[in-house]
Structure formats: structure tokens, C-alpha cells
Amino acid sequence: MAEPRKRAASLRARLLWWLIPPMLALQAAYGVVAYSNALESANQAYDRTLLASARNISERITLTPEGVRVDVPYISLDTFEVGMNATMFYRVSGVHGEFVSGYDDLPPFDASQPRTKLYPALVSFYDRTYRGQPIRIAALRQPVMDASGTRGGMALIEVGETLDSRQALTRNILFDVLWGQLMLVLAAVLVIWLFTRRALAPLDALREAVAQRQPGATTPLPLDSAPRETAPLVEAMNGYMARLEQVLAAQRRFIADAAHQLRTPLAVLHTQAQLAAREHDPDEQRRIAQGLADSTARMAALADRLLSMARAAHGGAEAPRALDLAALVKEVCLELTPAARARRIDLGFEGEGAQPVRGTDLLHELVTNLVDNALRYTPSGGMVTARVLRAGEAVVLEVEDDGPGIPAAQRAAVLEPFYRGKAAGLKAPGEAAPTGSGLGLTIVRDIAVAHGASLVLLDGAHGRGLLVRVRFAPA
């Protein structure tokens, strides 16, 4: 069982596929940048809160003869924790680093931490882990003075908090950013879908116009309603239909001509068969039977030529391949040598070496028709020469005879089906007039066209006879 043929993706689906993923990628990148900026802003806001707490504690520091003292307003720390999920810690160290107040196990200050330039204070912000939780610490160095106003050194105030509030705010920011981006993406997808549907409407109309055409219709499609981008496609379709109309017209002419050409021989056969049925004389019956045989042979030859003409018009069914034209012409000359000897015609071949061309088995039919035509119209005792030669990069086949030839005014007409020029009726003394179907050169022309070759009819040597030249491109 044959597998079902896979359908190609629609143009609309391809447009959506190429537009939406890049847009989603850009939106995701924008979301990451927006989230990073919002998180930085949130950190700055919470760092400002830590600095405010440290400054609030620094205002309670005094220097006594016994050392640094601090009266920490715990209510102020509670105030900073109101509405926050974070837990705050602090520690105050004296001018010599001694512990003064707060949590003595708070991670020690790292003097290598750079001072922030965002605030007019000697403060550094850094992250540490305390009691198994990540915390953010603001370390403020504050000058202290005694009662006389003498500066006694720098005290260190460290205020830390857990990251619960920051993480909650981060999640809210992330949710807001993602929600907004999702709404934007959905709106963009809807707009793109509507846009592609409207933009591709002319293609749908073109598809409907083609689908509704009647079988055999070859009238061109209208170009005025086609979008500029599809105009080359419509023009190509119109060109194809024009070529199809030529093929159909040629087929109609071929059928009409074949019917016309077959009608007379069939009528002759019918008449001869009736005469044979009524005749009782054996000698007359044999004469009529011989006429029937001759008429049947001509009918068979005509049918064979018609089939050859049909094959030539369609280029044959096989793929071109490399053929040796010189060997092919030699073969045909050998096949037709008995017919040439029967009429005492000198049939010769000229050529050296292999001459490759690309073609099919129809080339045998082409050469046979050319040589057979030359033998048919050359009088007894005449000469026919088939030659293969190279002209530059091209390979040339020539068939030349010294018969009556074809007048220049008739050379275009003899290439049409069933046309027989005046030379067809000429005959040598003691010989019957040459018989033919008027298809030989037509078949040669069609085979030459199918192989991309050129065909010309010229005068033979010394202005006598006919020279047929077929030029092939090299293989």
C-alpha cells in the first residue's frame, strides 16, 4: 500500500513560524533585561533602608572615657521591619574593633569591600550567610567624638537583613513582567494572524480562480488583481497554459490531419474488398488481393509514421544519454544498404572517430527518415551521402543527395505534416513516382527540436539535390 503523500506546509503557517518564534525570543530577552533592571532597583531601595537603619543607630553612639557606648532604639528597628518579611540584625564595633552591642556572631566586616558611591557616606554593601540564611549587610563607618568635641576614631555599624522581602518583591516584579509580556505576545500573535490572513487573501482568491476553471481551459489568469510578489508566478502559469494550448492545438491538428489521411486509404481498402467479394475470375482476384496487400502496406507505413510523429512531438519517454552519432549513422546506412542497391544508388558515409551527443533512441528515427527520404527521391544511379563532422564545439549531421531537391520557397512548407512538394511527383524514366506520407521531414524537425538541435535545408553540391543539416550541441 502506497504511503499517503505528505502535504507541504501552508504559506500562512510558514509566515507565522518565521515571525512568532523570533518575536518570542525578543520578548524573552526584553523580559530578562526588564527583570534585571527592576531587581537592581529593588536592591537599591532595600540597601537604602539598611543605610537608614545604620544611620539611625550611628546617631545614638557616644564616646566616653570607658569607650564607645550606644543606645540602640530597638523600636526603630521594629519600625523598619513593619510590613517586611525580613529579619534584621545589627552589630556596633568600637574604634579599636571591640564589640559594643548587637549580635556578636554576625559575620565580620570585610575591609576589602569597596565603598559604594551612591550615597555620601562611608558605607559598603555585601552578601553573607548568617545562621544558615543568606543576608545582605550594610557596613557604615561613623566618626565618634567625646563630650569636648574631640574626634576619637571611627566606629563600625553593621546592619543586616534576610532576603525574604527582596525575594518576595523579585517574584512580584517577575510575575508582573511575565504577565505583561504574555499579554503583549498574545496581542502580537493575534495581530500577525489577522495580518497574514488579510495579506494572503489575494492568494486564496487566486487558488479559487484556478480551482473553479473548467478542464481544458487555457485562458490566461488576470494579472491586475494579483499582488506584485505573485505576479511572476501568475505570469509563469499563463506562460505554461499558453504552451499547453499550443500542445493541445497541435494534437487537435494532428488528429484532424491523421483522420483525413487515413480516410482515403480506408475507403480504397473497403472498395477493393467489395470488388474481391464480387469477382469470380481467379486472375482478377489475385490482382485485387495484391492491391489489397499494397494498400495495407501503405496503411501500415502511414500508421507507423503517425506514431513516430506523435513520439517525436512529445520528445519520447526516455531520459537523454550520451550517444555516438557517428556509430548511429553508420548503423542506419548499413540497414538501408539493400534498399540503395536495389535502386543502384551509391549510399556512402563520411566521418572519423566518435562524435558524442546527448539524445534518445529517437535519433535513430531521425537519421532513418533523412536517409530514407534521400533514397526515395534520388533517381536510380544517383548518390546519397551521410556524414558526421564537428564544427567548433557542435556536432553536425548532414545527409546530401543529387535528386531533384526542394525549391527554396517550399522548404518551410515541407516541414509541415502531410505536405509534399513538387519534387514528390517527379520520377525517372522507367521508375514509379516516389511514394511517401509527407511526414518524414516533419518527424525529423520534431525530433531535432526535442533534442535542442537546429535543422536547415540547403542546396546540394553544385546546386543539385538537397542537403539537410542538423546541428547538435556537444554531449
N, C-alpha and C positions, 0 to 999 in steps of 0.2 A: 504493500500500500504506500503510495507516494506521500511524502510528508507535506503538510499544508505550507503554502508559500508564505513566508514572513512578510508582513506589510511594513513598509517604510514609515518612520515617524512623520507625523504631520509637521508642516511648516510652523504652525502655531505652537505646537509642543516644543519644537526646536528653539523658537524665539524665547519662549518662557524659560526653557532650560538654560539658555545662554544669558538671560537677563537677571533672573531671580537669584541664582547662586552667587554671582559677583556682588549683587546688591546686599544679600545676607552677609557675605563676608565683610563688606564695607561697614554695614551696620554693627556687626560684632566688634570690629576694630574700633569703631566710634564708641561703642558701649564700654570697651575696656579702658579707652582713654578717659571717657567721662567719669567712670568709676574711680580710676586712679586719681583724677583731679579732685573729685569730691572727697575721697578718703584723705588726701593731703590737706584739704580744707578742714575736715573734721579733726585731724590730728593737731592742726594749728589751734583750733578752737579749744580743744581739751588741754593742750600744752599751755595755753593762756590761763586756763583755770588753775592748773598746777602752779604756774608762776604767781598767780594772785594769792594762792594759799601760802606759798613760801614767803611772799612779801608781808602777808598778814602776820605770820609768825615772826619775821625779822623785826617788825615794829615793837615786839614785846621783849626783845633782847636788851639786856643791860650788862655793863661791865662793873664789877665790884672788886674790892681788894682780894676777895676769895676766888675770883674768876668770873666767867661768863654765867649769867643767870637768865632764865627765860620763863615767862608766864604765858604758857600756851593757852589760848582761849579755845577749849575743846568745842565750845558751841559754834565757833566759826567753822571748824572742820565739819561739824554736823550740817551746817548750813550749805556747804559746798556739796555734801553728799545727798541733800534733799533732791528728789527727782532723778537720782542717778543710781544705776545698778552697781557702780564700782565701790570698792572698799579702799579707803585712803590710809596711808602710813606716813610717818614723818620721823626725822631724827635731826637733832641740833648738836653740832660739834663745836668746841671752843676754839680759841685762836691757836692752840697747840694740838688740835685734833682730838682732844679729850671728849668723851661722851658727856653730854649735858642733859638731854631729855629726849623722849620718844622711844623708838624701837631700836635697841642696841644691836639687834641681829640683822638690821637692814643691810643689804649688800653695800660694801664700802664704795666711797666715791672714787671714780677713776679719773685721776688728774689729766690723763691723756685725751679725755673727751674734749672736742673743740667747743668754744663758746658760741652760742647762737648769735646771729647778727640781726635777728628780727625784733629784738627788744633792747632798750637801753639799760641793760643790767648784766652783771657777771653771772650768767646762768647757762647751764648745759643740760640738754635733754638726752636720755639714753634709755635703752630697754634692758631689763634684767629679769631673772626668775627669783621669786621670793615665796617660800613656803609652798613650792610646787605650782605656783601660778606665774604666768608672765605679767610683769608690771612695767609701767612707764614712770621714770623718775625725773624730777626737775631738781637740779643741784644749784642753789643760789649762794654765792659768796658775798657776805654782807660785812662792811666795816663796822666795828663797835668802838664806842668811846666811853670813858669814865665820866663821873659827875662833873669834872672840871673841863670837859670837852676835849681831853687829850685822846688821841686815837690809840687804841690798844691792840689792834690787829684785825684779822678777818675771821669771822665766824662762818660756819657752813651749815646751811639749812637744806635738808633733803626732804622732798615731799614726793611720795609715790602713790600710784593708784593701779588697781587691776584694770584689765582691758575690757571688762564686761560692757560698759557703756559705749566704748568705741566700737566694739563688735556689733552691738545692737544697732548703733547708728549706721555702721557699714552695711549691715543687712538691709536696713530700710532704704539706704541710698541705692544699693544694688537692685532691690525689688522695684524701686521707682524707675531706675534707668531701664531695667529689662522690660518692665510693663510698658513704658513709653516707646521703647524700641519695637516691642511686639505690635503695638497698635500702629506704629509707623510702617512696619513691614507689611501688615495685613492691608493697610490702605494702599501701599505701593503695589502689592500683588493685584489688588482689585483694579487699580488704575491701569497696570500693564495688561491685564487680561482684557479689559474693555478697549484699550488702545489697539492691541493686536487683533481683536475681533473686528474692530471698525477698519483697521488698516488693511486687513486681509479680505474684507468684503468683496473688493473687485475680483480677487482670485476665485472666491466662491461663485460669483456671477459668471466668470469665465468657465468654470467647471460645469455649471448648469447649462451654459450655452453649448458646450461640447457634448454633454450627456444627452441633450434633447435633439441633437442633429439626427436626421434620418440616415439609415445605412446607405453608403454610396455618395453621400453629399460631400462635395469637394469645394463648395463656395468658400472664399476666404473669410476668416473671422474679423470682426470690426476692430480697428486699431484705435479709434478715437476714444473708446471707453476703457482701454487698457492702461494701467499705470505705466509710468515711464520705465520702471525697473522690469516690468514684464513684457514690454514692447518687443525686445529681441526674441523672447520665447514665442510670442504670437506671430512675429514675422517668420520665425523658423517653422512653425506649424503651418502657416499659409504657404511657405515655400514647399514643404513636404506635400501638402494637399495639391499644389499645382503640379508637382512631379507625379503624384498619384493619378491626377486627372489625365496627364499625358500617357501614363501606362494604360489606364482604362480605355482611353481613346484609341491607343494602338491595338489593344485587344479587340475592341469593337471593330476596328478596320480589318484586323486580321481575320476575325470570324466572318465578316461580310465578304471579304475577298476569297477566303477559303470556300465558303458556301457557293460563291459564284463560279470559282474554278472547278469545283467538284460536280456542280450540277450538270454541265455538258458531258463529261466522261460517263457519268452515271446514266444519263439519258441514252448515250451511244451503247453502253453495255445492255441496257434494257431492250433497246431496239434489236441489237444483234441476237440477244437471247430469244426474242419473239420470232425473228427470222429463222433461227435454228430449229425452233419448235415446229414451224410450218413446213420446213424444207424436207423433201424425201430423197433428193439426189445426194448420194454419199460424197461425191466430189465437192458439191456446193456446201454440204455440211462441214467438210474438213476445212474449206476456205473460211466459212463463218467462224468455226472453232478457233482457227488461227487468228482471226481478227479479234475474237474474244480474249485470247491469250495476250495479244499485243496491247489491247485496251486495258486489261487487268494489270499488265506490267507497268504501263504508263501511270495508271491509278496508284499502284504501289509506290512508284518512284515519286509521284507528286505528294502522296501522304508522307513519305519519308522526308521529303524536302520541307513540308509544312511542319513536321515535328522538329526537324533541325532548326528551322527558323524560330519556332517557339522557344527552344532551348537557348539559342543564341541571344534572343531578345531579353532573356532573363539572366544571362551570364552563367548558366549552368548551376549545378547544385554543389559542386566540389570546391574546395579551397585551392587557390593558386599555389603552385610549387615550381621549383626550378626545372626547366626542360631544356634539352639540347635541340634548338630549332633546326640546325643543320642535319642532325640524325633523323629528325622527324620528316624533313623534306625528302631526304634520300629514301626513306621508307615508303612515302607516298608515291614517289617516282617508280619504285620497283613494283608497287601494287598496280599502277596504271600502265606499266610497260606493255603487257599483252594487248590492251586496247590501242596503244600507239602503234604497235607493229601491225595490227590488223588493218590499220589505215595508212601504213607506210609513212608514219610521222616520226621524225627524229626527236625523241624526248631525251633531253640531257639535264645534268645537274652540275652547277658550278659552286664551289665553296671549299674552304680549307679550315680544318680544325673545328672544335666545338664552339657553338655560339649559344650560350645560355640565356634564356629569357624566363620570366615568371608567367605561368599560364596554366591552363587546364587541358583536358582531353579535347576540348572544343577546337584547339589549334589544329588537330588532325583534320577536323571537318573543314576548317578554313583552307588549309593547303589543298585538300582533296577537291574542294569546289573550284579553287583557282586553276589547278592543273586540268581538271575535267572540263571546265569551260573552255580553256585554251585548246584542248584536244578536240572538243566538239565543234568549234568554229574555225579551226585551221583546216584548210583543204588537204587532200591526200598528197603526200610527198612534201608537206611543209615541215616546219621546225618549231619546237616548243622548248624553251629553256627555263629551268627553275634555278635560281641562285640565292645564296645566303651570304651576306657580306656585312662588314662593320663600317659604320660611318660615324667616326668620332666615338662617343660613348654609346651610341644607339646600334641596334642590330636591325638589318634591313632584309626583308624577303621580297624578291622580285620574280614574277612569272611573265615571260615575254613570248609572244608568238608572232608569226608573219602572216596571219589571216587577214580578213577584211578590216579588222579594227572597229572602233566605235567613234563616230564623229564627236568632236568636242562639244557640240551643242546638246548631245544626248547623254553625255557621261554622268550628269547629275540624275537624270531620269532613270537610267538603267539600274541605279542603286535602290529604286523603289520596288516593292513587291509586284510581281506579275507583269512588269514592263519588259517588252522585248523589242530591241531596236531593229532598224532596217537590216542590219547585218545578219540577224537571225534568219531571215528568209533567203539569204544568198546560198548558193550551192555550186560546187564544182561540177564540170561535165562528168556525167556518168555516176554522180553521187546524189543521194537523197538529201533534201534540205535538213539542216541540223534541227533536232527537236530539243526542247527544254521547257522548263516550267516558269522561267522568268524569276527564279528565287535565288539562283546561285550567288550573284554579287550582293544581293540583299543579306543573305546569310553571312557572307564574308564581312560586310560592313558591320553588322550587329556583333559578330564575334570580336572584330577589331575594337569596337567601342567598349565592349565588356572587358577587354584586356588593356585599355588605355593606349591603344595603338592608333596611328593615323593611316588612312587609306587614300591613295590618289591613283587616278587613271591617266596614263600618258601615251603618247605615240611610241610605237616600237622603233627599232633601229631603221635608219634611212626613211623615216616617215611611214613605214609599213607596219601593219599589225597593231597590237595593243600591248602596253607594258603596265602591269599592275604592281604598285609598290606599297608595301606595308612596313611601317617603321615602328619598332618595339623599343621600349626603354630597357636598358640592361638589367639583368637579374641582380 
